[in-house]
Amino acid sequence: MQQNQKEIILKLLDIIEYAGDREVFANQLLGLCYKKALSDTLTNISEDKKSLYGDDFATTDIEKIKEILSKILSSEEYSKALENATTDIFGEYLESINSILSSSQQTELQGYLGSLNTPQ
């Protein structure tokens, strides 16, 4: 069973003992993932498809971004674009905080991330 992305982010924030508002952080990080997926997708679609949505691509509304992505991509392409964007953004974030984590946090984090790649 695959966890949803927000649950994964919240668990990561628990492991690293994030002191801020975890819900807000998770929502903002997910927003970045969707925006990156949209941006990456735009570089690979035809001008005809781009012209169909015009100014919609400038939106910051996550639901609107999801809607646009689902219209221009197959569900498989959509999932792959989001997975790639999420991997990139999570990776960058985890790399940026790694040096401030305790060794026990790093170990727990590695164990958790490894469990995500294990088929259930």
Rosetta blueprint (number, residue, H / E / L):
1 M L
2 Q L
3 Q L
4 N L
5 Q H
6 K H
7 E H
8 I H
9 I H
10 L H
11 K H
12 L H
13 L H
14 D H
15 I H
16 I L
17 E L
18 Y L
19 A L
20 G L
21 D L
22 R H
23 E H
24 V H
25 F H
26 A H
27 N H
28 Q H
29 L H
30 L H
31 G H
32 L H
33 C H
34 Y H
35 K H
36 K H
37 A H
38 L H
39 S H
40 D H
41 T H
42 L H
43 T L
44 N L
45 I L
46 S L
47 E H
48 D H
49 K H
50 K H
51 S H
52 L H
53 Y H
54 G H
55 D H
56 D H
57 F H
58 A H
59 T L
60 T L
61 D L
62 I H
63 E H
64 K H
65 I H
66 K H
67 E H
68 I H
69 L H
70 S H
71 K H
72 I H
73 L L
74 S L
75 S H
76 E H
77 E H
78 Y H
79 S H
80 K H
81 A H
82 L H
83 E H
84 N H
85 A H
86 T H
87 T H
88 D H
89 I H
90 F H
91 G H
92 E H
93 Y H
94 L H
95 E H
96 S H
97 I H
98 N H
99 S H
100 I H
101 L L
102 S L
103 S H
104 S H
105 Q H
106 Q H
107 T H
108 E H
109 L H
110 Q H
111 G H
112 Y H
113 L H
114 G H
115 S H
116 L H
117 N L
118 T L
119 P L
120 Q L
